[in-house]
Amino acid sequence: MSLTLPALRRNCSVWATGTHENTPQVVNTLYGPEGVVRSDSWERLPGSYHGSGCTLAAAIAATLANGLELPEAVREAQEYTWQTLNAGFRPGMGQYIPDRFFWAREMDEPGTGKA
């Protein structure tokens, strides 16, 4: 994939997620002015999630605020977000909600959201 967005001509970075693709893996790519900076592949979890994008954006901001360089911040934020989704819970009949406190409790089964 080649991006020629104005942001890339201004020495900015662009983050593209593959969450809406119909593939077994989610492939997320960080682009910089010289092209692909990093590309990460994650197992696609079953179900539909509400809050995954917000969780990822907040995690990237937090890791950057803690001093990580952008490529590593993106990697760490993706790992955290995937874990929140894997531990997600479904409060009703709708979408799953990321469990942002997964790290504070033990899980009976990955992906069930049950402590």
NORNOR-V733240 format. One record per residue. N is the residue number from 0. RES is the residue in one letter. BURIAL is I if it has 16 or more other ideal C-beta (glycine too) atoms within 10 Angstrom, else O. Layout:
N&RES&BURIAL, N&RES&BURIAL
This chain:
0&M&O, 1&S&O, 2&L&O, 3&T&O, 4&L&O, 5&P&O, 6&A&O, 7&L&I, 8&R&O, 9&R&O, 10&N&O, 11&C&O, 12&S&O, 13&V&O, 14&W&O, 15&A&O, 16&T&I, 17&G&I, 18&T&O, 19&H&O, 20&E&O, 21&N&O, 22&T&O, 23&P&O, 24&Q&O, 25&V&I, 26&V&O, 27&N&I, 28&T&I, 29&L&I, 30&Y&I, 31&G&I, 32&P&O, 33&E&O, 34&G&O, 35&V&O, 36&V&I, 37&R&O, 38&S&O, 39&D&I, 40&S&O, 41&W&I, 42&E&O, 43&R&I, 44&L&I, 45&P&O, 46&G&O, 47&S&O, 48&Y&I, 49&H&O, 50&G&I, 51&S&I, 52&G&O, 53&C&O, 54&T&I, 55&L&I, 56&A&O, 57&A&O, 58&A&I, 59&I&I, 60&A&O, 61&A&O, 62&T&I, 63&L&I, 64&A&O, 65&N&O, 66&G&O, 67&L&I, 68&E&O, 69&L&I, 70&P&O, 71&E&O, 72&A&I, 73&V&I, 74&R&I, 75&E&I, 76&A&I, 77&Q&I, 78&E&O, 79&Y&I, 80&T&I, 81&W&I, 82&Q&I, 83&T&I, 84&L&I, 85&N&I, 86&A&I, 87&G&I, 88&F&O, 89&R&O, 90&P&O, 91&G&O, 92&M&O, 93&G&O, 94&Q&O, 95&Y&I, 96&I&I, 97&P&I, 98&D&I, 99&R&I, 100&F&O, 101&F&I, 102&W&O, 103&A&O, 104&R&O, 105&E&O, 106&M&O, 107&D&O, 108&E&O, 109&P&O, 110&G&O, 111&T&O, 112&G&I, 113&K&O, 114&A&O
